[in-house]
Amino acid sequence: MAIFLTEESKVLVQGMTGGEGMKHTRRMLAAGTNVVGGVNPRKAGRTADFDERAVPVFGSVREGREATGADVSVVFVPPAFAKAAVAEAADAGLELVVVITEGIPVHDSVAFHAHAAKKGTRVIGPNCPGLITPGQSNAGIIPADITKPGRIGLVSKSGTLTYQLMYELRDIGFSTCVGIGGDPVVGTTHIDCLAAFQDDPDTELIVLIGEIGGDAEERAALFVRDHITKPVVGYIAGFTAPEGRTMGHAGAIVSGSSGTAEAKKKALEAAGVRVGSTPTETARLVLAHLETERDVSHR
């Protein structure tokens, strides 16, 4: 089992013929992703060659969907074209759109999220690494060779920390890892992923990675308290960030006591989430919990 992305997913890549699109499409194909086509109106009817496989290029998302049955899009287009790209995918009826592009104006993100929601399309991102169901499919830029299939579900604002936790817990493995992005406005939230992992029978434990700024982690803590029965382990990036300074992601800004790592840590711990002080300690908390559960089940 997995959430949002499986080996059955058929993926279109918007912006596939650009430099980043070509590079990461090649990596997605190597990971086993069923990439069925790319989209570029100026190169419609051609093919893009990836090692020994040729992938067709379509003039529009709708054309690609009608020809291939695609249900997922990964967006690599420049920021100025991202709003139109997401709207096009939603209008074509795709179920999931993964927006890798960074630097998208917030008002554009607000507009395409609202449009996608009306069409029933889930958006992950923008400014995110995408998501991976190890051994099945990889939609985005997450390295596919640093972990394996397993029992942990991971949702993270940070791309780099997504990779680090995947690597540190590689011996256990993951059901699905979702990088939701760190912009002020994102489509899929911590809460959306928590709910999906709760319903996934093959996810035994959930890892939640947040960062300073906003109140997404506090809201996630309340959701964990009220709706999640599976164990949750967390980490908040930014304990040493100076007050009032934007750090990294566009949403990571602290004002007074609001949005601090310490405030988020307290909220999560009040909901029963064990929170590590470093990524490595977070991984150790996961391993310790699984070991304890294993010992209890053997008694």
C-alpha angles and dihedrals in degrees: 000000000000141000126258096339131056140159087271093062115113111211132206119191116216106206093019095146094058122092097263092038093054094046096050096038087059090052093046091052091049088054091056098259113158097235104181100177152333131241125228119137091205093055101037114149095028129102132230115221120224111180102296097346128085117206119200121237118219131199095231141009091248091054090049093048093049091049098044110017090242116180102175133056129193113203121214098157122128117272095257091061100039098094092054092045094054092044090050092052092047092048089052090058101249114163098215134027119188112199111201095168117112128202095046112155111252093236089056091051091050090051098049094043090054092047093048092048090055089052094047094246120143114224123201113196146319108222091019139127093234126230139292135198099197114235092013116053143341121202110185137005104314111130107250098202101063099079144014140226113293149129105289124097116206129196118177142170091205123071095199093049089048088060094044095052091044089055097043091051096039093120090061098038135203140267093207133341116207124191103197096184132242104249119124090252120040132166106224113040137200087261093054090053094044090054092048093048090048089058095044108096093204096055108091101171134017127219116201120194119190137163140210121292133058125022103270093116093049090052090047089052091056090049091051090050094051105032115016121087097171120088115268126200120191146192129191119204117216109049090143097042114127116242117265097014125116109236121198108305118058092243097051103099127127126210117186111311093333116106097005122147090240093053091049092047091053092049092051094045090050087058092053097262116141107225124202123216092219134019090253092052089048090056090049090053089054092049092046092052094049091047091051091049090049092051092049093050091052095054 
